[in-house]
Amino acid sequence: MRLSYSSISDYRNCPLKYKFRYVDRMPTKKTPALSFGSSLHEVLAFVYNVKTPDPPAIEEVYKSLEKEWLSAGYSSKAEEKQYYEHGKRVLANYYEKNIGQDFKLPVALEHKFGLDMDGFTLTGIIDRLDKNKDGQYEVIDYKTSRKLPPQKQIDKDLQLSIYHMATEKIWGFTPESVSLYFLLPNQKMSSTRDDQQIKETVAVVNDVAEKVSKELFEPTQSALCPWCDFQPYCPYFSHKFSKTDDEISKLVEEYGELKDKEKELKKKSKVIAQDISAWLKDKEEKRLFSENFEVLKSIRSKTTYDDEKIEKILEPLGLWQKVTSLDSKKLSELLENAKLEDEIKEKLRKLASTKETYALTCKRTPK
């Protein structure tokens, strides 16, 4: 069995998708995003695949893009041209920031690996391995996502953990950092890995391998389902591709339209509520009336606490478990009822912040 980050990710998102793609070898559709990303990867491989630290001129980079450009997946020539011109701009920005001023030869480029694991092979391709000025190593993988993820996502990224592990096994040294370079925003996000994280990575990979070997391929619903290539073969989409049950389809359509209207009405009522609340606050009124309705303003208070600082105070006292996962209501009860020293109570209260929100209750006026 051969597993890669992509196949592991597919299995964790939906085991049935994994089966369709990697066991049954069912074809997937080409998309603009895939073709665009692959094209830019090939051009950057060309840029760094030189024997001396003299990078190719930007004109040569553009020629490489023309040569390596993949046309599959675009809906029209106009869409393809738009992506192509965007690709040139992305490469120009990358070149200005990384090539023109501070170009250095990588230690490894597009390095394919296959790690012998517990009964299977873990494969992948490391886009680039750099050696920094201080002699430390950095693993870099290119991404063409439009938005930058939060740092905590980079710190837990499974692909970077696998590449960190691969670097140790292939070259025998530990990389100082592992990075994702997001080409569109032209920004690199870096992280590190420790031994515990690598142990957890091995556990995740082994778990997927074991489930695949046992042929556990149950489908999983997620936000990615609408874009799945295998909808016609998935039990969750069987009704979509059947030609029966027209009556239930009509009910689904009606239900969806009503939910859309409900959402729009909620949106409008929220705007009106804000206007009424502002008027009430400005006029210092408590209740408003129309011919058929009345509106009453009430004030709600919500108290929240700083989790980490609260834990530091309560943990030594053996009281943290009583409010674990920091339930603000339970903590408030603890402040009132527990036999805590006044000094501790005061420390906890200083970490509290109270937010007042206004709620409107609307009802018909009895006649």
Contacts in CASP RR format, 6 or more apart in sequence:
PFRMAT RR
TARGET T0000
AUTHOR 0000-0000-0000
METHOD contacts of the structure
MODEL  1
MRLSYSSISDYRNCPLKYKFRYVDRMPTKKTPALSFGSSLHEVLAFVYNV
KTPDPPAIEEVYKSLEKEWLSAGYSSKAEEKQYYEHGKRVLANYYEKNIG
QDFKLPVALEHKFGLDMDGFTLTGIIDRLDKNKDGQYEVIDYKTSRKLPP
QKQIDKDLQLSIYHMATEKIWGFTPESVSLYFLLPNQKMSSTRDDQQIKE
TVAVVNDVAEKVSKELFEPTQSALCPWCDFQPYCPYFSHKFSKTDDEISK
LVEEYGELKDKEKELKKKSKVIAQDISAWLKDKEEKRLFSENFEVLKSIR
SKTTYDDEKIEKILEPLGLWQKVTSLDSKKLSELLENAKLEDEIKEKLRK
LASTKETYALTCKRTPK
1 119 0 8 1.000
1 120 0 8 1.000
1 121 0 8 1.000
1 209 0 8 1.000
1 212 0 8 1.000
1 213 0 8 1.000
2 120 0 8 1.000
2 121 0 8 1.000
2 123 0 8 1.000
3 117 0 8 1.000
3 120 0 8 1.000
3 121 0 8 1.000
3 122 0 8 1.000
3 123 0 8 1.000
3 205 0 8 1.000
3 208 0 8 1.000
3 209 0 8 1.000
3 212 0 8 1.000
4 122 0 8 1.000
4 123 0 8 1.000
4 124 0 8 1.000
5 124 0 8 1.000
5 158 0 8 1.000
5 159 0 8 1.000
5 162 0 8 1.000
7 18 0 8 1.000
7 21 0 8 1.000
7 22 0 8 1.000
8 158 0 8 1.000
8 204 0 8 1.000
8 205 0 8 1.000
8 208 0 8 1.000
9 158 0 8 1.000
9 159 0 8 1.000
10 17 0 8 1.000
10 18 0 8 1.000
10 21 0 8 1.000
10 22 0 8 1.000
11 17 0 8 1.000
11 18 0 8 1.000
11 208 0 8 1.000
11 211 0 8 1.000
11 212 0 8 1.000
12 208 0 8 1.000
13 220 0 8 1.000
13 222 0 8 1.000
13 224 0 8 1.000
14 219 0 8 1.000
14 220 0 8 1.000
14 222 0 8 1.000
14 224 0 8 1.000
14 225 0 8 1.000
14 228 0 8 1.000
15 211 0 8 1.000
15 216 0 8 1.000
15 217 0 8 1.000
15 218 0 8 1.000
15 219 0 8 1.000
15 220 0 8 1.000
16 217 0 8 1.000
16 218 0 8 1.000
16 219 0 8 1.000
16 220 0 8 1.000
16 230 0 8 1.000
16 234 0 8 1.000
17 219 0 8 1.000
17 228 0 8 1.000
17 230 0 8 1.000
18 212 0 8 1.000
18 217 0 8 1.000
19 215 0 8 1.000
19 217 0 8 1.000
20 26 0 8 1.000
20 230 0 8 1.000
20 233 0 8 1.000
21 28 0 8 1.000
21 230 0 8 1.000
23 217 0 8 1.000
26 229 0 8 1.000
26 230 0 8 1.000
26 233 0 8 1.000
27 229 0 8 1.000
28 229 0 8 1.000
29 73 0 8 1.000
29 229 0 8 1.000
30 72 0 8 1.000
30 73 0 8 1.000
31 73 0 8 1.000
32 73 0 8 1.000
32 74 0 8 1.000
32 75 0 8 1.000
32 79 0 8 1.000
32 80 0 8 1.000
32 83 0 8 1.000
33 144 0 8 1.000
34 73 0 8 1.000
35 70 0 8 1.000
35 71 0 8 1.000
35 72 0 8 1.000
35 73 0 8 1.000
35 74 0 8 1.000
35 83 0 8 1.000
36 70 0 8 1.000
36 83 0 8 1.000
36 86 0 8 1.000
36 87 0 8 1.000
36 144 0 8 1.000
37 144 0 8 1.000
38 70 0 8 1.000
39 65 0 8 1.000
39 68 0 8 1.000
39 69 0 8 1.000
39 70 0 8 1.000
39 87 0 8 1.000
40 65 0 8 1.000
40 87 0 8 1.000
40 90 0 8 1.000
40 91 0 8 1.000
40 142 0 8 1.000
40 144 0 8 1.000
40 183 0 8 1.000
41 127 0 8 1.000
41 142 0 8 1.000
42 64 0 8 1.000
42 68 0 8 1.000
43 61 0 8 1.000
43 64 0 8 1.000
43 65 0 8 1.000
43 68 0 8 1.000
43 91 0 8 1.000
44 94 0 8 1.000
44 127 0 8 1.000
44 142 0 8 1.000
45 109 0 8 1.000
45 110 0 8 1.000
45 127 0 8 1.000
46 56 0 8 1.000
46 61 0 8 1.000
46 64 0 8 1.000
46 68 0 8 1.000
47 55 0 8 1.000
47 56 0 8 1.000
47 61 0 8 1.000
47 64 0 8 1.000
47 95 0 8 1.000
47 99 0 8 1.000
48 105 0 8 1.000
48 106 0 8 1.000
48 109 0 8 1.000
48 128 0 8 1.000
49 109 0 8 1.000
50 56 0 8 1.000
50 105 0 8 1.000
52 105 0 8 1.000
53 103 0 8 1.000
53 104 0 8 1.000
53 105 0 8 1.000
54 103 0 8 1.000
55 99 0 8 1.000
55 100 0 8 1.000
55 103 0 8 1.000
56 64 0 8 1.000
58 91 0 8 1.000
58 92 0 8 1.000
58 95 0 8 1.000
61 91 0 8 1.000
61 95 0 8 1.000
62 88 0 8 1.000
62 91 0 8 1.000
65 84 0 8 1.000
65 87 0 8 1.000
65 88 0 8 1.000
65 91 0 8 1.000
69 84 0 8 1.000
71 80 0 8 1.000
74 80 0 8 1.000
74 83 0 8 1.000
90 183 0 8 1.000
90 184 0 8 1.000
90 186 0 8 1.000
93 186 0 8 1.000
94 183 0 8 1.000
94 186 0 8 1.000
97 186 0 8 1.000
104 130 0 8 1.000
104 131 0 8 1.000
106 128 0 8 1.000
106 129 0 8 1.000
106 130 0 8 1.000
107 129 0 8 1.000
107 130 0 8 1.000
107 131 0 8 1.000
107 137 0 8 1.000
108 126 0 8 1.000
108 128 0 8 1.000
108 129 0 8 1.000
108 171 0 8 1.000
109 127 0 8 1.000
109 128 0 8 1.000
109 129 0 8 1.000
110 125 0 8 1.000
110 126 0 8 1.000
110 127 0 8 1.000
110 128 0 8 1.000
111 125 0 8 1.000
111 126 0 8 1.000
111 129 0 8 1.000
111 170 0 8 1.000
112 123 0 8 1.000
112 124 0 8 1.000
112 125 0 8 1.000
113 123 0 8 1.000
113 124 0 8 1.000
113 125 0 8 1.000
113 126 0 8 1.000
113 166 0 8 1.000
113 170 0 8 1.000
114 121 0 8 1.000
114 122 0 8 1.000
114 123 0 8 1.000
114 124 0 8 1.000
114 166 0 8 1.000
115 121 0 8 1.000
115 122 0 8 1.000
115 123 0 8 1.000
115 165 0 8 1.000
115 166 0 8 1.000
115 169 0 8 1.000
117 202 0 8 1.000
117 205 0 8 1.000
117 206 0 8 1.000
117 209 0 8 1.000
118 206 0 8 1.000
118 209 0 8 1.000
119 209 0 8 1.000
120 209 0 8 1.000
120 213 0 8 1.000
122 162 0 8 1.000
122 166 0 8 1.000
122 205 0 8 1.000
124 162 0 8 1.000
124 166 0 8 1.000
126 139 0 8 1.000
126 141 0 8 1.000
126 163 0 8 1.000
126 166 0 8 1.000
126 167 0 8 1.000
127 140 0 8 1.000
127 141 0 8 1.000
127 142 0 8 1.000
128 139 0 8 1.000
128 140 0 8 1.000
128 141 0 8 1.000
128 142 0 8 1.000
129 137 0 8 1.000
129 138 0 8 1.000
129 139 0 8 1.000
129 140 0 8 1.000
129 167 0 8 1.000
129 171 0 8 1.000
129 175 0 8 1.000
130 137 0 8 1.000
130 138 0 8 1.000
130 140 0 8 1.000
131 137 0 8 1.000
131 138 0 8 1.000
132 138 0 8 1.000
132 176 0 8 1.000
136 175 0 8 1.000
136 176 0 8 1.000
136 177 0 8 1.000
137 167 0 8 1.000
137 171 0 8 1.000
137 173 0 8 1.000
137 174 0 8 1.000
137 175 0 8 1.000
137 176 0 8 1.000
138 175 0 8 1.000
138 176 0 8 1.000
138 177 0 8 1.000
138 178 0 8 1.000
138 179 0 8 1.000
138 190 0 8 1.000
139 160 0 8 1.000
139 163 0 8 1.000
139 164 0 8 1.000
139 167 0 8 1.000
139 175 0 8 1.000
139 177 0 8 1.000
139 178 0 8 1.000
139 179 0 8 1.000
140 179 0 8 1.000
140 180 0 8 1.000
140 181 0 8 1.000
140 188 0 8 1.000
141 159 0 8 1.000
141 160 0 8 1.000
141 163 0 8 1.000
141 179 0 8 1.000
141 180 0 8 1.000
141 181 0 8 1.000
142 180 0 8 1.000
142 181 0 8 1.000
142 183 0 8 1.000
143 180 0 8 1.000
143 181 0 8 1.000
143 182 0 8 1.000
143 183 0 8 1.000
144 182 0 8 1.000
144 183 0 8 1.000
144 184 0 8 1.000
145 182 0 8 1.000
145 184 0 8 1.000
146 184 0 8 1.000
146 185 0 8 1.000
147 185 0 8 1.000
148 182 0 8 1.000
148 185 0 8 1.000
148 187 0 8 1.000
148 189 0 8 1.000
149 189 0 8 1.000
151 189 0 8 1.000
151 191 0 8 1.000
154 160 0 8 1.000
154 180 0 8 1.000
154 189 0 8 1.000
154 190 0 8 1.000
154 191 0 8 1.000
155 191 0 8 1.000
157 178 0 8 1.000
157 180 0 8 1.000
157 191 0 8 1.000
158 201 0 8 1.000
158 204 0 8 1.000
160 178 0 8 1.000
160 179 0 8 1.000
160 180 0 8 1.000
160 191 0 8 1.000
160 193 0 8 1.000
161 178 0 8 1.000
161 193 0 8 1.000
161 197 0 8 1.000
161 198 0 8 1.000
161 200 0 8 1.000
161 201 0 8 1.000
162 201 0 8 1.000
162 205 0 8 1.000
163 178 0 8 1.000
164 174 0 8 1.000
164 175 0 8 1.000
164 178 0 8 1.000
164 193 0 8 1.000
164 198 0 8 1.000
165 198 0 8 1.000
165 201 0 8 1.000
165 202 0 8 1.000
167 173 0 8 1.000
167 174 0 8 1.000
167 175 0 8 1.000
168 174 0 8 1.000
168 175 0 8 1.000
168 198 0 8 1.000
176 192 0 8 1.000
177 190 0 8 1.000
177 191 0 8 1.000
177 192 0 8 1.000
178 190 0 8 1.000
178 191 0 8 1.000
178 192 0 8 1.000
178 193 0 8 1.000
179 188 0 8 1.000
179 189 0 8 1.000
179 190 0 8 1.000
179 191 0 8 1.000
180 188 0 8 1.000
180 189 0 8 1.000
181 187 0 8 1.000
181 188 0 8 1.000
182 188 0 8 1.000
182 189 0 8 1.000
219 234 0 8 1.000
219 235 0 8 1.000
219 236 0 8 1.000
221 236 0 8 1.000
225 231 0 8 1.000
225 234 0 8 1.000
225 236 0 8 1.000
225 237 0 8 1.000
228 234 0 8 1.000
231 237 0 8 1.000
231 240 0 8 1.000
231 241 0 8 1.000
232 241 0 8 1.000
239 245 0 8 1.000
273 360 0 8 1.000
276 288 0 8 1.000
276 295 0 8 1.000
276 360 0 8 1.000
277 297 0 8 1.000
277 358 0 8 1.000
277 360 0 8 1.000
279 285 0 8 1.000
279 288 0 8 1.000
280 286 0 8 1.000
280 288 0 8 1.000
280 297 0 8 1.000
280 358 0 8 1.000
281 358 0 8 1.000
285 297 0 8 1.000
286 296 0 8 1.000
286 297 0 8 1.000
287 294 0 8 1.000
287 295 0 8 1.000
287 296 0 8 1.000
287 297 0 8 1.000
288 294 0 8 1.000
288 295 0 8 1.000
289 295 0 8 1.000
289 365 0 8 1.000
292 364 0 8 1.000
292 365 0 8 1.000
293 362 0 8 1.000
293 363 0 8 1.000
293 364 0 8 1.000
293 365 0 8 1.000
294 362 0 8 1.000
294 363 0 8 1.000
294 365 0 8 1.000
295 360 0 8 1.000
295 361 0 8 1.000
295 362 0 8 1.000
296 360 0 8 1.000
296 361 0 8 1.000
297 358 0 8 1.000
297 359 0 8 1.000
297 360 0 8 1.000
298 358 0 8 1.000
298 359 0 8 1.000
298 360 0 8 1.000
298 361 0 8 1.000
299 356 0 8 1.000
299 357 0 8 1.000
299 358 0 8 1.000
299 359 0 8 1.000
300 356 0 8 1.000
300 357 0 8 1.000
300 358 0 8 1.000
300 359 0 8 1.000
301 354 0 8 1.000
301 355 0 8 1.000
301 356 0 8 1.000
301 357 0 8 1.000
302 328 0 8 1.000
302 354 0 8 1.000
302 355 0 8 1.000
302 356 0 8 1.000
302 357 0 8 1.000
303 328 0 8 1.000
303 332 0 8 1.000
303 352 0 8 1.000
303 353 0 8 1.000
303 354 0 8 1.000
303 355 0 8 1.000
304 328 0 8 1.000
304 352 0 8 1.000
304 353 0 8 1.000
304 354 0 8 1.000
304 355 0 8 1.000
305 326 0 8 1.000
305 328 0 8 1.000
305 331 0 8 1.000
305 348 0 8 1.000
305 351 0 8 1.000
305 352 0 8 1.000
305 353 0 8 1.000
306 351 0 8 1.000
307 326 0 8 1.000
309 351 0 8 1.000
310 323 0 8 1.000
310 326 0 8 1.000
310 331 0 8 1.000
310 348 0 8 1.000
310 351 0 8 1.000
311 320 0 8 1.000
311 326 0 8 1.000
313 344 0 8 1.000
313 347 0 8 1.000
313 348 0 8 1.000
314 320 0 8 1.000
314 322 0 8 1.000
314 323 0 8 1.000
314 348 0 8 1.000
317 340 0 8 1.000
317 344 0 8 1.000
319 334 0 8 1.000
319 338 0 8 1.000
319 340 0 8 1.000
322 330 0 8 1.000
322 334 0 8 1.000
323 330 0 8 1.000
323 331 0 8 1.000
323 334 0 8 1.000
331 348 0 8 1.000
334 340 0 8 1.000
335 345 0 8 1.000
335 348 0 8 1.000
335 349 0 8 1.000
340 348 0 8 1.000
END
